[in-house]
């Protein structure tokens, strides 16, 4: 099976001349022409957008796209939801930031502690990378240990200490040593690497570093490398292992938080960590991150034993958005959204198989991934066999037909994606 890549790319280029001109102009003053390296992978070139509304994005050439990127995950309510616009607009008139306390800090914290199973106390920052660093610092302080265990393919931010063994080659992953992702990174002295859904590799890591591992950190649903769910009992195994070994269990819910359920993946899968990090969907598109945890650990931040600082922490604009998002999600029907996502996922797989493709899907309703391969992957290494070139052809064909999806195979849904949007998407794929 193939898609007509050249024809599809020609159609996209013919419709996006202003985007190409903007990209060329941007490269003259902005490193790489983009604000994060991941956006450079867009083909035929990064598109530039003017506005978003609900499930639809509009580029600067006036083209409309059904959006399944959702800004790489944050837009759980879709683009420019009214409740967020109104909340942020009201706060704009009061002030942008104070560098001091305000009511939204505790009002939002109360909603978070009510929703998240592990949350006795919370702390704020501005990005997922920042808040993961706070969680790991806290774990080191509490346990008086210097190492942490992470899994191949899991992403915990761009800091040198955690940007290791994220999508390594098969050759690189064989030794199970931390593998830096790019040049200039300091060798991470703290990472111990295990394999997702592989209990034996976790046992071996603790045996090899007995009494030295402060925490187990994982994406409870491995969204960043294949949308690979935990195997039966695997999260419970991690919970039991951390408790037995005197380590903290940290769920990195930067992606899964407020996307799988109001209480995150910990509510969805029924396993409660000691600490959890949230970002992306929390503010529906504005920058905020959250550390939630058990009181006995969070008190180390509360009394200053563990330093947590930041000028824009608790920014009132971001917290106005977060408060509005949490209130909206509390009355939203997650069951219906998951069902809609499963219908889209299964419909895509069925349509592609009828066209002769070997394809499987993994993940949950609001975040899933298509893999052009015959077998369903369970861990990161299994995803390496996927036909990335064929997916790139499929992606270009979708773009030419008005569907915008991520280059790594992920698909995100929001509450703005109704049944009619799913129906239109499936009809487009059938017609490719």
PyMOL commands that set and color helices and strands:
alter all, ss='L'
color gray80, all
select helices_A, chain A and resi 5-15+17-26+31-33+37-41+70-73+82-92+103-115+128-143+170-173+199-208+234-245+264-269+280-283+295-302+316-330+334-354+380-383+388-400+419-431
alter helices_A, ss='H'
color red, helices_A
select strands_A, chain A and resi 49-53+56-59+64-67+121-125+147-151+191-194+213-218+221-222+228-229+248-253+275-278+289-293+360-364+367-371+403-404+410-412
alter strands_A, ss='S'
color yellow, strands_A
deselect
rebuild
show_as cartoon
